[in-house]
């Protein structure tokens, strides 16, 4: 990977390659805990974490909210000659940022990278023009595409959904975008392709044929998979669960819901989960719950790394800062076998009042440090063996005797009931789970004790 890249213009002047300076550093533009080449559990930090930068929040979001216009003045928007000229400048700024922050991957929506044209053909031409530029920049810098996707939720035509829209013409237009985005992902060597059903759901059942919409969604995903495989795509398809917002109820509500849907329609061999922490919160789950649920079913894939705010009941997409949460997340990820085609994509945005160019770096540094700490704590949990050992012992009764027969499906209900009758009540079921003890153990790891 290049030390850092600048094109004809340097968009972040005065900011050099972000380096690791250690925990005692007071430099806000330095890593305190993320040491990319440090080996943890036999693998370098950068290979465990596989950090990616979200093109949309970092280079497209401008700080606007429902109560006011944007506050972030991007240097690539100044004196822009045309939408394509702006897109080219934005891409050079993005690769400068990728290399200066030291992230080896990025992710994008089609409309992040290239502006929509006056027709589907012009939109695809715009996208592929920028793909050619991105491919050249990838070769120059060594930065790789984690995954691509299509934005089929922002344009007003998608107000009633894309693949679940009640109008066939809208579904066909969504197909033009998804096909082009898949082509772009393949051309850029993307390791995955993501579907986020931003408006694939309903606002009211009074005007919704739920059965037809879910059937159409399954049919659309199947067609997209078949097309991509026909074009030689060997990567993973991801579904990103989210329960609501902007719709009242989205069909990809949470990991369990999506897994059931994929299995129902025979898509379970090609699709995995792209789990976002903030979406887990909106579904009423912990981030680690969604990770463990995906891993237990063999559907763990990738992560959108961010956090919500429990005071605000919407998708705030803030940068992760809790070492407690990142430790539990990395513990679940390591147990799941770690990332293969996926990674930690920072689907997070700086706040509306964070208007300095350096704020974008500081935010990502904090998130990368948080996961670096989480990784080291998770490895400490594994190496120490206290928590894994306790869990193993808690379920030891299934490892031998009648418990083992039950686990292997070798007992009938009558046999199982007889075992219970012969054993009697006794003190069965009153063994302590020692939750508070284990929480204290975890806190000890967090403090480095």
LINCORMO-V393726 format. One record per run of one state. SS is the DSSP state (2 for helix, 1 for strand, 0 for the rest). FROM is the first residue (numbers start at 1). TO is the last residue. If there is no record, write none. Layout:
# LINCORMO-V393726
ss-><SS:SS>
from-><FROM:FROM>
to-><TO:TO>
This chain:
# LINCORMO-V393726
ss-><0:1:0:1:0:1:0:1:2:0:1:2:0:1:0:1:0:2:0:2:0:1:2:0:2:0:1:0:2:0:2:0:1:0:1:0:2:0:2:0:1:0:1:0:2:0:1:2:0:2:0:1:0:1:0:1:0:1:0:1:0:2:0:1:0:2:0:2:0:2:0:2:0:2:0:2:0>
from-><1:19:21:30:32:39:41:43:45:50:51:55:60:65:66:68:69:75:78:83:102:105:110:114:120:142:144:150:156:159:168:188:192:196:201:203:205:208:210:231:236:240:249:251:255:265:271:277:283:287:297:300:305:307:308:309:310:312:313:318:319:323:336:344:347:357:385:386:395:396:399:401:408:413:424:435:447>
to-><18:20:29:31:38:40:42:44:49:50:54:59:64:65:67:68:74:77:82:101:104:109:113:119:141:143:149:155:158:167:187:191:195:200:202:204:207:209:230:235:239:248:250:254:264:270:276:282:286:296:299:304:306:307:308:309:311:312:317:318:322:335:343:346:356:384:385:394:395:398:400:407:412:423:434:446:449>
